[in-house]
Amino acid sequence: MVLDRCRRAEQARDINATMATYGARVDYFGQMRSWNEVRADKLAYFRSWPGIAESTTSDPKIKFLGVDRALVRFGSEFTVSNRATGEWRTGNIANTYDFEPGPTGWKIVRQEGKVSNTRKGTR
């Protein structure tokens, strides 16, 4: 599934594989963004947090909205860290993704995540 490829690529900090899963325009956390804007945000995230770990806490629930759109919701927990600064953050996310078919397969066209139980600190 495209979502699995995206999540594995993000944890590996592979920007090309990550962005291969996104559409040309994305409703990205409540703002319509171009593919290049999403890419720039992902690169900044990778620079800020060299250590990225995320695992699902609930099975994905998939709802097809016709033949050309799918909605996926699932829970996850994350930990990000930066050894150079000693900073870390951890918490839970209620994830929502929408997918539409594109010329090379299904693409992410919406990504949202409500973060809760956030903890942060320095080592």
C-alpha positions in Angstrom: 0.0 0.0 0.0 1.2 3.5 -0.8 0.9 4.5 2.9 3.3 1.8 4.0 5.8 2.9 1.3 5.5 6.5 2.5 5.9 5.7 6.2 8.9 3.5 5.6 10.5 6.1 3.4 10.0 8.8 6.0 11.6 6.8 8.7 14.5 6.1 6.4 14.7 9.8 5.6 14.5 9.0 1.9 13.0 12.2 0.4 12.7 10.8 -3.1 10.8 7.7 -2.0 8.6 9.8 0.3 7.7 12.3 -2.3 6.9 9.6 -4.9 3.8 8.9 -2.8 2.4 12.5 -2.9 0.2 14.1 -5.5 0.9 17.4 -7.3 -1.3 19.3 -4.9 -1.9 18.3 -1.3 -4.2 19.5 1.5 -1.3 19.4 3.9 -2.3 19.9 7.5 -5.2 22.2 6.5 -3.4 24.2 3.8 -3.3 23.5 0.1 0.4 23.0 -0.8 2.2 22.2 -4.0 4.4 19.0 -4.3 7.5 21.3 -4.0 6.2 22.9 -0.8 5.5 19.5 0.8 9.0 18.4 -0.2 10.6 21.5 1.3 8.7 20.9 4.6 9.7 17.2 4.7 13.4 18.2 4.1 13.2 20.7 7.0 11.6 18.0 9.2 14.4 15.5 8.3 17.1 18.2 9.1 15.4 19.1 12.5 14.9 15.5 13.5 17.6 13.1 12.3 16.1 10.3 14.4 12.6 9.4 13.4 10.6 6.4 14.7 6.9 5.9 14.3 4.6 2.8 14.8 0.9 2.3 14.4 -1.3 2.0 17.5 -4.5 1.0 15.6 -5.3 -0.8 12.4 -5.9 1.5 9.4 -9.6 2.1 8.7 -10.1 2.5 4.9 -13.2 4.1 3.4 -13.6 4.4 -0.3 -15.3 7.6 -1.4 -16.3 6.5 -4.9 -13.8 4.9 -7.4 -11.3 7.8 -7.3 -10.8 8.6 -3.6 -9.9 6.7 -0.5 -9.8 7.9 3.1 -7.5 6.2 5.6 -7.4 6.8 9.4 -5.2 5.2 12.0 -3.4 6.0 15.2 0.4 6.1 15.7 3.0 6.9 18.3 6.2 8.7 17.4 9.6 9.6 18.8 11.9 12.1 17.1 15.3 13.1 18.3 18.3 15.3 17.4 21.6 14.0 18.9 23.4 17.3 18.0 21.0 19.4 20.1 20.0 16.6 22.5 16.3 17.4 21.9 13.6 14.8 21.7 9.8 14.7 21.3 7.3 11.8 21.7 3.5 11.6 21.4 0.5 10.1 19.7 -1.1 11.1 16.3 -4.6 10.6 15.0 -3.7 10.4 11.3 -6.0 11.1 8.3 -4.9 10.6 4.7 -6.8 10.9 1.5 -5.6 9.2 -1.7 -6.5 9.6 -5.3 -5.3 7.6 -8.3 -2.5 9.3 -10.4 -0.6 8.3 -13.5 1.8 6.1 -11.5 -0.7 4.8 -8.8 -2.5 6.1 -5.8 -1.1 9.4 -4.4 -1.6 11.2 -1.1 -3.7 14.3 -1.7 -4.5 15.1 2.0 -2.6 14.6 5.2 -3.6 15.6 8.7 -2.5 14.6 12.1 -3.9 15.6 15.5 -1.0 15.2 18.0 -1.7 14.4 21.6 0.2 13.3 24.7 3.2 15.2 23.6 6.3 15.0 25.7 9.6 16.8 25.0 13.0 17.3 26.6 16.7 17.3 26.2 19.2 14.6 27.0 
